[in-house]
């Protein structure tokens, strides 16, 4: 699945906490930068002024709730 979200620097820790509990790969990217969504430093280094795209191939209810709360309309 692919979702578009927007994060602030203050929300990175809670985002990484939720993604770290998932047993499948989750990537987050914008433009040509792709990082592991379970990496605090990787996610924190992204440009938060831009929409971020999250790509994943599994299901976790906490992750879905988190992505829904940060989703932006495209």
Order of alpha helices (4+ residues) and beta strands (2+ residues): beta-alpha-beta-beta-alpha-beta-alpha
